Amino acid sequence: MDTQKIGNLLAELRRENHLTQEQLGEKLGVSNKTISRWETGNYMPPVDALFALSGLYQISINEILSGQRLKDEEYKANAEENMTAVLEDMENSRKAAMKHWKRVFYGFLIGSTVTTLLIITIVSQTMLFSTDGPRLAGVAVLLLSLLMMVATNTLTFCLYVSQTDKL
């Protein structure tokens, strides 16, 4: 999809309907800056805005995504191109989200493991130089630290699975 071409068509349609960017923004519930970004091709309108623009201008979403008014013979070919482009964008977004959640998962996993190991190291060093009473407390802290690590890692894994299942 050519966002510049789409933006030019949106600007042309707005002018044909004798609307300013501010007036169109009010109708769609967005700012005039957002309209400007769409018309310059810096951003694509979201799906709900595409439906609203299609209804407002009496033009198909296929034509908006093509960046031009289409004749009947062009309509089907451009629909295929636009659908392919949309599906590719969706797949790229899904892959980016998966990559993000993997980083979050491994970050939590590494962070909680390192934190637990630090606690274990500190407590075990303290236990070496203590008498019997503090040793029992140290063992309790060690066990709680290990339990904390297991719980944190389990919760992180559950979060990761729940987020990636949505994608």
TAZI-V63420 format. One record per helix or strand of 2 or more residues. SS is the DSSP state (helix for helix, strand for strand). FROM is the first residue (numbers start at 1). TO is the last residue. If there is no record, write none. Layout:
# TAZI-V63420
<<SS,FROM,TO> <SS,FROM,TO>>
This chain:
# TAZI-V63420
<<helix,3,16> <helix,21,28> <helix,32,40> <helix,47,57> <helix,61,66> <helix,72,128> <helix,132,165>>
